[in-house]
């Protein structure tokens, strides 16, 4: 890890095209994430500084741990499962568990994660954001039944999925410049049903577009301010509590990790080939702890 200014450390030397979906694997004490356009999964061990990566057959927008030590990957054409990724060994085969029939050409999954009960949520988007196409959908996947259901449609770039510590509030953002909003929903933990949508944050009034997010143990919502080089923390009532500067313009997603879940890892999007930190992953200590990431429930 390389120390940067203001208590921020760079992890590894990799530069991702679009670094997304960081997930802290507590049993391995390692961070995993996906580089979407390069069709690559990454693993970093903070104790040793070792970085490993594996190729995947499609662009993986997000990933979630499974109870057997493997991974669920939301890719271009659907959801896939893979066995445990072992450093120094080839990636195991990915098995499709659900197929998506997109309504527009050039679509893929984007941001996603499991709810506190182990259901997987992920959104789809049209990759050409200049079209501002509202073909994006928010899906819920229940691995016990294999059901993949559309819960919300008419999204452009779904992002910012997160759940409150008690699981009773779900957050979703749309990071497209035409939207720049974060919504909160009441969430029925028994059925996995969101209701009562309301605007939680109008990001048009804050720096950056609302990209990937995480929730800390106090219930505050951390959202990457894409294009602004900041990560914002909002309180439960939608009030901006603080903003943390990161050393790249386009932070993509954040996740809590480390032994005490007191480290915030932030991935980024590579936009400047001359900037060695564009596309990098950094770690910082925000002064609060996060919550362990749920695994997929079978």
Phi, psi and omega in degrees: 000138183251125181287135176243188181290156171061037175072018180258137178242141173272137176255127181067188179239002183293152174230112185272151171294306172220098176281124186218166170053052174295135180226125177275122180263099188297320182297329179261353185050049183219154177256133174245152172197173182241142170256104193298298186293336180271005176050053186225139171254139182242151173224134178230131178257106183297332183291324184252343185078009182280134175242132176236154176214155182223143176276144174237156189288338179225168175293124179260114182283328181202168184211155178218146178289149174248159186296335181271010178093359180265203185220146168257127183243128175263111188245210186284316188255358180161198180256139182229149174246146177222152178288180182303139176272121185251121179306135180085356179241155179297158178292136175292161181297144177264129182252126180289132178244347177201140181248143178244131174262099183290150181269359182215150177291153174070042179249159175203168172286154179236242185285148177184167176188173176274149171283178184294343180262001175092013170276145183261133179240138178202150180248155177248157182212156168279125187295329177280093185291342179295340179284339184050039184285132182267041180267358180292145181227153175253123185248150171239129180243127175250109184293338180292325182251343185080006183282130174242109188245141173279124181254330176213143178235189179059036173263156177260299179227082182296139186201185168063023180295130178199161181229143179296163181304324179273359177078003187266001174230132177247138178245140177217137175242164167236112188271001179296144180304335179282347183245292178051055183225152171238129178250150172245145178231146163290142186230122177278107184290338180285321184253348183072036184247121174274150179208173176054058179292140176211154179291121180266315179220128169267100185285355174295341182261004180230161180292130173091163176267147186281102182262226184288159190218169174209161178239137178267177186292344176273358179089004179281151189255119178260126183229134178287127176270085182297138183083347184251353180064035181220155169240127185254144173247124179247141179283176184298336179264014176081017179267135178292122181266318179196163174229135181245125179281139175240158190274035173209155186287331190237074171296139187253316180201154180233156180205144176275142179202196185087166184302323179259010184053034182249012176251134177256117177265138182228123175268169183212172180251134181277119180234343185228107182294340181272349181262114184294346180260352177290116184095003181278172173240134182234163177232142177214163179252104185277353180089005176225163179257152175263196181236141180301138181287130180292158175258160178295131179269124178264000000 
